[in-house]
Amino acid sequence: MNIKPANRLNTVSEYYFSQKLREVAEMNAAGKNVINLGIGNPDLPPSEETIEALCEEAHKPNSHGYQSYVGIPELRNGFAEWYKKWYGVDLNPATEIQPLIGSKEGILHITLAFVNPGESVLVPNPGYPTYTSASRICEANIISYDLDENNNWQPDFEALEKMDLSNVKLMWINYPNMPTGANATKELFEKLVDFGKKHNIVICNDNPYSFILNDDKLSILSVPGAKEICIELNSMSKSHNMAGWRMAMLASNAEFIQWILKVKSNVDSGMYRPMMIAAAKALQNSKEWHDNMNKVYAKRRILALQIMDALGCVYDSRQVGMFVWARIPDKYKDSGELADKILYDKNVFITPGFIFGDKGKRYVRISLCCPEDMLSEALSRIK
């Protein structure tokens, strides 16, 4: 047999964490007891009301069939009320919201809906690797734009204007930023909306981190006229401790939503109804619930920063989100050398910044999704 995979697989590789976690699992099987500080996988549960709603709905005999591709009204209304309460953004739940089985899925759906093979996508460097891999799977041309620490990890609009943008269809942005922890400003979002309109480029903001250690929650859709050119992805994975539930959404104008739905409706068959009912309940979580989660993360961040200090790394104390991002000492060749040294010598897994692009090669990232006692143990090992 002479069967070969599609050519597009030559442009993508297995996700870094998929590979590395296999190695960590093998080390643990050999008795190494590796402490995983690599992945943003919340270790705390959703609210009690969320779990109760899931169980109650799951007991109903008529809750287990196929569901609508656009999600149930309770969930769409829940997302609309959530956006109004926390971001001050008005969304029509019937036409301007599309629930998703995780925002990672949405990145691919958006790219398929807007980008033809050979057309271009602006991708941040450093940035979430899926922006690049999804673009490659769709056979798009990737144009990387640099984010720089000296510019608060914001796009350099002068540099962008000097690029050939004639073939660009999408621009991916991600604020609060992952991996850097940089926050957005209203002024930045206004510049991005103007940039998109000027060049006829759809601006896609990936916004899953605004509830973690962040007092200034912003949506790009709060900018007047943003819906005309912008799409915003949001997720309950981090904000509501529901990573494994795969509950997310995107919001935009009604026409963009319909284009994306054309793709989505040919790929999946909707989400499980009890999970949608429970997600709608979770969206009603009180400010007190979120504040309590952030008290936990704040204590963990103190330890994570102490780990960075022990490693001789330098960081911006203003960063938000569930990670700590820091520049490595000059004595290391790159972030991969430091991360491997810590993994193999100390049995602690941290994320090397090179996986987010070459602008991250002098940085490492630590996740706050780890109990204090394990962070303390990691600190002890590294010291």
TIDRENKE-623526 format. One line per 8 residues: number of its first residue (from 1); their letters; for each residue y, x, z of C-alpha. Coordinates in steps of 0.05 Angstrom, whole numbers. Each point is the difference from the previous one (the first is absolute). Layout:
NUM = a = Y/X/Z  ...;
END
This chain:
1 = mnikpanr = 0/0/0  70/25/-17  43/-47/41  69/24/21  53/-31/44  66/-26/-28  50/54/-16  48/-27/53;
9 = lntvseyy = -46/27/54  18/70/-24  71/-12/26  -18/-22/71  -43/29/55  -32/-30/61  52/-18/53  12/60/47;
17 = fsqklrev = -17/-38/63  -64/-27/-31  -23/71/-9  26/29/65  -27/-55/45  -70/15/-27  9/72/22  26/-23/68;
25 = aemnaagk = -60/-46/7  -47/58/-16  35/43/53  -7/-56/51  -74/-8/-17  -7/74/16  31/-11/68  70/25/-15;
33 = nvinlgig = 36/-61/30  59/3/-48  64/-36/22  27/-37/-61  77/2/-2  1/-8/-75  0/-73/-19  47/-58/16;
41 = npdlppse = -55/-46/21  25/-42/60  -49/4/58  31/-59/37  -21/-73/-12  41/-57/-29  31/-50/48  -48/-44/39;
49 = etiealce = 29/-62/-35  -18/31/-67  -72/11/18  -6/-69/31  27/-32/-64  -51/39/-41  -58/-23/43  22/-72/3;
57 = eahkpnsh = 8/-6/-76  -64/38/-14  -40/-53/40  23/-54/-49  -54/-16/-52  50/-8/-57  35/67/9  -48/46/-38;
65 = gyqsyvgi = 11/-16/-73  43/32/-53  74/-3/13  62/-4/-43  22/62/-37  70/-10/28  -22/-7/73  4/-62/44;
73 = pelrngfa = 68/-32/14  -5/18/74  -2/74/-17  55/-1/-52  44/-40/46  -16/49/56  22/59/-42  64/-36/-20;
81 = ewykkwyg = 18/-15/72  -18/71/20  47/29/-52  56/-46/21  -9/16/74  -7/75/-3  35/21/-65  50/-57/-11;
89 = vdlnpate = -29/-12/-70  -9/-70/-29  -64/-7/-42  -28/-61/-34  -71/-3/28  -25/-37/-61  27/46/-55  25/66/29;
97 = iqpligsk = -59/23/43  -69/23/-21  -52/16/55  -43/61/-14  -66/28/23  36/61/26  63/31/-30  -41/57/-31;
105 = egilhitl = -29/-53/-46  70/-24/-15  22/68/-24  -52/-2/-55  14/-73/-17  75/14/-8  -13/60/-44  -48/-39/-45;
113 = afvnpges = 50/-57/-5  60/42/-20  -22/66/-31  -31/11/-69  -41/63/-13  48/57/-15  59/-32/36  29/36/60;
121 = vlvpnpgy = 1/-10/75  46/35/50  -41/24/59  28/34/64  -20/71/20  -21/1/56  -29/-70/-4  -60/-45/10;
129 = ptytsasr = -55/27/-47  -18/-70/-25  65/-6/-38  -24/57/-44  -73/-18/-4  13/-73/-17  49/23/-55  -52/47/-28;
137 = iceaniis = -54/-54/-1  49/-43/-40  11/59/-47  73/4/16  44/62/-6  19/24/70  69/27/12  6/31/69;
145 = ydldennn = 67/-2/37  12/45/59  16/-22/71  33/56/41  6/9/74  73/22/-8  15/-67/-32  -34/-41/55;
153 = wqpdfeal = -60/-9/-47  40/-45/-46  1/2/-77  50/47/-33  35/-49/-46  37/55/-38  -67/32/-17  -29/-68/-19;
161 = ekmdlsnv = 58/-14/-48  -13/65/-36  -72/-21/-16  -22/-35/-63  -9/-70/28  -7/-37/-67  -75/-11/9  -2/-13/75;
169 = klmwinyp = -24/-69/22  -11/7/76  28/42/57  -40/5/64  38/7/65  -26/-5/72  47/-11/59  -10/9/57;
177 = nmptgana = -31/60/-35  -71/24/5  -14/58/11  69/24/22  20/-56/49  70/-4/-32  33/-68/7  37/-40/-52;
185 = tkelfekl = 73/-19/2  34/-60/-31  41/49/-43  -64/32/-27  -30/-67/-19  66/-20/-34  -2/64/-41  -72/-13/-20;
193 = vdfgkkhn = 14/-72/-21  59/24/-42  -42/56/-30  -56/-49/-19  48/-49/-33  37/56/-37  -63/28/-31  -43/-63/-3;
201 = ivicndnp = -51/30/48  -39/-43/50  10/29/70  -62/-9/43  10/11/75  -64/9/41  20/-22/70  -58/0/50;
209 = ysfilndd = 30/43/55  64/-34/21  -28/-29/65  -24/66/30  50/37/44  57/-26/-42  59/-40/26  31/-10/-69;
217 = klsilsvp = -46/-43/-43  25/-4/-72  -25/-32/-64  26/20/-68  1/-74/-16  57/-8/49  46/31/-52  35/-54/-41;
225 = gakeicie = -33/-6/-69  -59/44/20  -52/-53/-19  21/6/-73  -27/71/-5  -39/15/64  -69/-12/28  -16/12/73;
233 = lnsmsksh = -70/10/27  -13/-12/74  -63/4/42  -27/-24/66  -45/61/7  48/41/43  49/-52/25  -54/-47/28;
241 = nmagwrma = -60/47/11  -38/-33/-58  -18/58/-45  -72/-22/-12  21/-72/-14  35/21/-65  58/-48/8  63/15/-39;
249 = mlasnaef = 50/-31/-47  53/14/-52  65/-35/-12  46/-4/-60  28/-50/-50  -45/-56/-25  -10/30/-69  -23/68/26;
257 = iqwilkvk = -47/-36/48  -32/-38/-58  -11/63/-41  -35/34/59  -41/-63/13  -27/5/-72  -31/66/19  -22/-18/71;
265 = snvdsgmy = -33/-66/-20  -46/38/-47  -20/51/53  -14/-37/65  -15/-69/25  47/-8/58  -4/16/74  -44/-29/54;
273 = rpmmiaaa = 33/-63/28  -10/15/75  32/68/-10  60/-32/-35  7/-51/57  -4/56/51  50/42/-39  49/-57/0;
281 = kalqnske = -7/-3/76  10/75/5  65/-5/-38  26/-41/59  -11/58/49  58/5/49  50/56/5  -33/16/67;
289 = whdnmnkv = -67/11/-33  30/49/-50  40/34/55  -64/11/40  -34/32/-60  59/46/-9  -2/21/74  -71/25/-14;
297 = yakrrila = 21/36/-63  60/31/35  -44/32/53  -47/25/-53  57/30/-40  20/42/59  -69/33/-1  0/6/-76;
305 = lqimdalg = 66/37/3  -28/46/53  -58/15/-47  50/17/-55  37/45/50  -65/35/17  -12/12/-74  69/29/-8;
313 = cvydsrqv = 21/-56/-47  71/-27/-8  15/-75/-6  56/-52/-3  -1/-40/65  33/-60/-36  -61/-16/-42  -32/-69/6;
321 = gmfvwari = -68/-29/-14  -70/17/26  -2/73/-20  34/65/18  19/44/-60  18/73/12  13/65/-37  -51/55/12;
329 = pdkykdsg = 15/72/21  13/51/-55  -62/40/19  -46/-51/-33  -10/1/-75  4/-76/-3  -17/-63/39  -72/3/-22;
337 = eladkily = -10/67/34  28/-26/66  -38/-66/-3  -66/35/-15  11/50/56  11/-56/50  -60/-39/-26  -50/57/0;
345 = dknvfitp = 26/39/60  22/-57/46  -39/-61/-27  65/-39/-10  15/-32/-67  73/-5/-22  25/-17/-70  26/56/-45;
353 = gfifgdkg = 63/-21/-35  -20/26/-68  -41/-63/-12  67/-37/-7  25/47/-55  22/72/-5  64/-15/39  -45/-13/60;
361 = kryvrisl = -37/66/-3  41/30/58  -12/-61/45  -55/-32/42  -7/-72/26  -29/-27/65  -19/-73/9  18/-38/62;
369 = ccpedmls = -62/-44/-7  -37/36/55  -4/-13/75  41/43/47  -61/33/31  -23/24/-68  69/24/-19  2/37/67;
377 = ealsrik = -68/31/-15  23/21/-69  62/32/31  -44/37/50  -46/26/-55  58/24/-43  36/33/59;
END
